[in-house]
Amino acid sequence: MLELSTFLSLAGYAVVVSQPLAYLVFLGPAQSALPAAAYIELRHGIDAAMNRRLPVIYLSTLAAVTLHLALSWNRGGGHLLLILMALLCLVADIALALRKNVPINQTIDSWSAADYPADWATYRARWFAAFRYRQIVMIAGFLSLLLGITA
């Protein structure tokens, strides 16, 4: 069962951490260069897909990492702290997303490509600023999980 929880934790967290890595490598620069109408349409498409899939991915990953932590408990040692750190980073990412990014997403989702506020770029900048913190948290969590599992 420990091997299965290891696999599920790594697989789930890999999907979660793929988002900040993709934004770091190419999605962030690409979206930053888009004009308003294209950015808004892209956000609408991303949010529609994300709102259906991401909650399942996050909840599954939370469950897998929690299970892995519980099953690893009897081994003791420093790896437990690393796995706990991964779990806390995942919770922090969710909290940051719900508090910062989701409200901005909801505002942008209320716009159309033809009707948006003149200060639309400030919303994009606020979204990216909040997401940078999430990138740090998610990457730190994934690295903690990797170190915890291999320790």
C-alpha positions as a Markdown table, in Angstrom:
| # | Residue | x | y | z |
|---|---|---|---|---|
| 1 | Met | 0.0 | 0.0 | 0.0 |
| 2 | Leu | 2.9 | 2.3 | 0.7 |
| 3 | Glu | 4.2 | 1.9 | -2.9 |
| 4 | Leu | 0.8 | 2.8 | -4.3 |
| 5 | Ser | 0.5 | 5.9 | -2.1 |
| 6 | Thr | 4.0 | 6.9 | -3.2 |
| 7 | Phe | 3.0 | 6.5 | -6.9 |
| 8 | Leu | -0.3 | 8.4 | -6.4 |
| 9 | Ser | 1.4 | 11.2 | -4.4 |
| 10 | Leu | 4.1 | 11.7 | -7.0 |
| 11 | Ala | 1.7 | 11.4 | -10.0 |
| 12 | Gly | -0.8 | 13.9 | -8.5 |
| 13 | Tyr | 1.8 | 16.4 | -7.4 |
| 14 | Ala | 3.5 | 16.1 | -10.8 |
| 15 | Val | 0.3 | 17.3 | -12.4 |
| 16 | Val | -0.1 | 20.1 | -9.9 |
| 17 | Val | 3.5 | 21.3 | -10.2 |
| 18 | Ser | 3.3 | 21.1 | -14.0 |
| 19 | Gln | 1.2 | 24.3 | -14.0 |
| 20 | Pro | 3.7 | 26.6 | -12.3 |
| 21 | Leu | 6.5 | 25.0 | -14.3 |
| 22 | Ala | 4.7 | 25.6 | -17.6 |
| 23 | Tyr | 4.0 | 29.2 | -16.6 |
| 24 | Leu | 7.6 | 29.7 | -15.7 |
| 25 | Val | 8.9 | 28.3 | -19.0 |
| 26 | Phe | 6.4 | 29.4 | -21.6 |
| 27 | Leu | 2.8 | 30.2 | -20.6 |
| 28 | Gly | 3.7 | 33.3 | -18.5 |
| 29 | Pro | 5.8 | 35.0 | -21.2 |
| 30 | Ala | 3.2 | 34.1 | -23.8 |
| 31 | Gln | 0.3 | 35.4 | -21.8 |
| 32 | Ser | 2.1 | 38.6 | -20.8 |
| 33 | Ala | 2.6 | 39.5 | -24.5 |
| 34 | Leu | -1.1 | 39.0 | -25.5 |
| 35 | Pro | -3.3 | 42.0 | -26.2 |
| 36 | Ala | -6.5 | 42.3 | -24.1 |
| 37 | Ala | -9.0 | 40.4 | -26.3 |
| 38 | Ala | -6.7 | 37.4 | -26.9 |
| 39 | Tyr | -5.7 | 37.3 | -23.2 |
| 40 | Ile | -9.4 | 37.4 | -22.1 |
| 41 | Glu | -10.4 | 34.6 | -24.6 |
| 42 | Leu | -7.5 | 32.5 | -23.5 |
| 43 | Arg | -8.3 | 33.0 | -19.8 |
| 44 | His | -12.0 | 32.0 | -20.5 |
| 45 | Gly | -10.8 | 28.8 | -22.2 |
| 46 | Ile | -8.3 | 27.9 | -19.4 |
| 47 | Asp | -10.8 | 28.7 | -16.6 |
| 48 | Ala | -13.5 | 26.6 | -18.2 |
| 49 | Ala | -11.3 | 23.5 | -18.4 |
| 50 | Met | -9.6 | 24.2 | -15.1 |
| 51 | Asn | -12.7 | 24.7 | -13.1 |
| 52 | Arg | -13.9 | 21.2 | -14.1 |
| 53 | Arg | -10.6 | 19.3 | -13.7 |
| 54 | Leu | -8.4 | 21.0 | -11.1 |
| 55 | Pro | -10.6 | 20.4 | -8.0 |
| 56 | Val | -10.5 | 16.7 | -8.7 |
| 57 | Ile | -6.7 | 16.7 | -9.2 |
| 58 | Tyr | -6.1 | 18.8 | -6.1 |
| 59 | Leu | -8.4 | 16.7 | -3.9 |
| 60 | Ser | -6.9 | 13.5 | -5.2 |
| 61 | Thr | -3.4 | 14.7 | -4.6 |
| 62 | Leu | -4.3 | 15.9 | -1.1 |
| 63 | Ala | -5.8 | 12.5 | -0.3 |
| 64 | Ala | -2.8 | 10.7 | -1.8 |
| 65 | Val | -0.2 | 12.7 | 0.1 |
| 66 | Thr | -2.1 | 12.5 | 3.4 |
| 67 | Leu | -2.4 | 8.7 | 2.9 |
| 68 | His | 1.3 | 8.5 | 2.1 |
| 69 | Leu | 2.2 | 10.5 | 5.2 |
| 70 | Ala | 0.0 | 8.2 | 7.4 |
| 71 | Leu | 1.4 | 5.0 | 5.9 |
| 72 | Ser | 5.0 | 6.3 | 6.3 |
| 73 | Trp | 4.4 | 7.3 | 10.0 |
| 74 | Asn | 5.7 | 4.0 | 11.4 |
| 75 | Arg | 9.1 | 4.5 | 9.6 |
| 76 | Gly | 9.8 | 7.7 | 11.5 |
| 77 | Gly | 12.7 | 9.9 | 10.6 |
| 78 | Gly | 13.2 | 13.2 | 8.8 |
| 79 | His | 11.4 | 12.1 | 5.7 |
| 80 | Leu | 8.1 | 12.6 | 7.5 |
| 81 | Leu | 8.8 | 16.3 | 8.0 |
| 82 | Leu | 9.5 | 16.6 | 4.3 |
| 83 | Ile | 6.3 | 14.8 | 3.3 |
| 84 | Leu | 4.4 | 17.0 | 5.9 |
| 85 | Met | 6.0 | 20.0 | 4.3 |
| 86 | Ala | 4.8 | 18.9 | 0.9 |
| 87 | Leu | 1.3 | 18.5 | 2.2 |
| 88 | Leu | 1.3 | 21.9 | 3.9 |
| 89 | Cys | 2.6 | 23.5 | 0.6 |
| 90 | Leu | -0.3 | 21.9 | -1.2 |
| 91 | Val | -2.8 | 23.3 | 1.3 |
| 92 | Ala | -1.0 | 26.7 | 1.1 |
| 93 | Asp | -1.3 | 26.7 | -2.7 |
| 94 | Ile | -5.0 | 26.0 | -2.5 |
| 95 | Ala | -5.5 | 28.7 | 0.0 |
| 96 | Leu | -3.5 | 31.2 | -2.1 |
| 97 | Ala | -5.4 | 30.2 | -5.2 |
| 98 | Leu | -8.8 | 30.6 | -3.6 |
| 99 | Arg | -7.9 | 33.9 | -1.9 |
| 100 | Lys | -6.0 | 35.6 | -4.7 |
| 101 | Asn | -6.2 | 34.0 | -8.2 |
| 102 | Val | -9.8 | 32.7 | -8.2 |
| 103 | Pro | -11.4 | 36.1 | -7.5 |
| 104 | Ile | -9.3 | 37.6 | -10.3 |
| 105 | Asn | -10.3 | 34.7 | -12.6 |
| 106 | Gln | -14.0 | 35.4 | -11.8 |
| 107 | Thr | -13.6 | 39.0 | -12.6 |
| 108 | Ile | -11.9 | 38.3 | -15.9 |
| 109 | Asp | -14.5 | 35.7 | -16.7 |
| 110 | Ser | -17.2 | 38.4 | -16.5 |
| 111 | Trp | -15.5 | 40.3 | -19.3 |
| 112 | Ser | -15.9 | 39.7 | -23.0 |
| 113 | Ala | -13.2 | 40.2 | -25.7 |
| 114 | Ala | -15.1 | 43.2 | -26.8 |
| 115 | Asp | -16.0 | 44.7 | -23.5 |
| 116 | Tyr | -13.4 | 44.9 | -20.8 |
| 117 | Pro | -12.1 | 47.6 | -18.4 |
| 118 | Ala | -9.3 | 50.0 | -19.5 |
| 119 | Asp | -7.2 | 48.8 | -16.6 |
| 120 | Trp | -7.4 | 45.1 | -17.6 |
| 121 | Ala | -3.6 | 44.8 | -17.6 |
| 122 | Thr | -3.5 | 45.5 | -13.9 |
| 123 | Tyr | -5.7 | 42.5 | -13.3 |
| 124 | Arg | -3.3 | 40.3 | -15.3 |
| 125 | Ala | -0.4 | 41.7 | -13.4 |
| 126 | Arg | -2.1 | 41.0 | -10.0 |
| 127 | Trp | -2.9 | 37.5 | -11.2 |
| 128 | Phe | 0.7 | 36.9 | -12.1 |
| 129 | Ala | 2.0 | 38.4 | -8.9 |
| 130 | Ala | -0.2 | 36.1 | -6.8 |
| 131 | Phe | 0.7 | 33.1 | -9.0 |
| 132 | Arg | 4.4 | 33.7 | -8.4 |
| 133 | Tyr | 4.0 | 33.0 | -4.7 |
| 134 | Arg | 2.1 | 29.9 | -5.7 |
| 135 | Gln | 4.9 | 28.8 | -8.0 |
| 136 | Ile | 7.4 | 29.0 | -5.2 |
| 137 | Val | 5.1 | 27.1 | -2.8 |
| 138 | Met | 4.2 | 24.4 | -5.4 |
| 139 | Ile | 7.8 | 23.8 | -6.5 |
| 140 | Ala | 9.0 | 23.7 | -2.9 |
| 141 | Gly | 6.2 | 21.2 | -2.0 |
| 142 | Phe | 7.1 | 19.0 | -4.9 |
| 143 | Leu | 10.8 | 19.0 | -4.1 |
| 144 | Ser | 9.9 | 18.3 | -0.4 |
| 145 | Leu | 7.8 | 15.3 | -1.5 |
| 146 | Leu | 10.6 | 14.0 | -3.8 |
| 147 | Leu | 13.2 | 14.3 | -1.0 |
| 148 | Gly | 10.8 | 12.8 | 1.6 |
| 149 | Ile | 10.0 | 9.8 | -0.6 |
| 150 | Thr | 13.6 | 9.2 | -1.5 |
| 151 | Ala | 15.0 | 9.8 | 2.0 |
